Amino acid sequence: MSERDYTTYADKKPGDLHTAFAEWITDKTGVKVDAKSVWLATVLRMDFQASKENKARNAERRAAKNEAMKARAESKAKARQPVKKSTAPVAKKAAGKPPVKAAAKKAAPASKPVAKKTTAKKATRPTESPF
């Protein structure tokens, strides 16, 4: 399969639709775009996506993303590991300072009463139509 000659697009002019599209983009976004650029982008988009350059770029981005995900997973796994208790001697209390009291634990919230099951009333048919 031979490479397409993209230089042939240099002398071609955009159509009315591409000109209107460029104006619409400018009106909606405030970004000034020319009709030739809009035309080239719409005509060559699929060729660009299928190009070797774009496929290589996508593969590099995918590999970098996979590396970042792997590093993040390893970091999370490491953080989940239990902390080993230190065997270092405990520091002595500071002389002349009162000991720091531990924060009082909050009482567990009272459990909600469980609702009793009731038997459902059977639906009855109206004897007369409301209409």
Buried (B, 14 or more C-beta within 10 A) or exposed (E): EEEEEEEEEEEEEBEEEBBEBBEEBBEEEEEEBEBBEBBBEEBBEEEEEEBEEEEEEEEEEEEEEEEEEEEEEEEEEEEEEEEEEEEEEEEEEEEEEEEEEEEEEEEEEEEEEEEEEEEEEEEEEEEEEEE
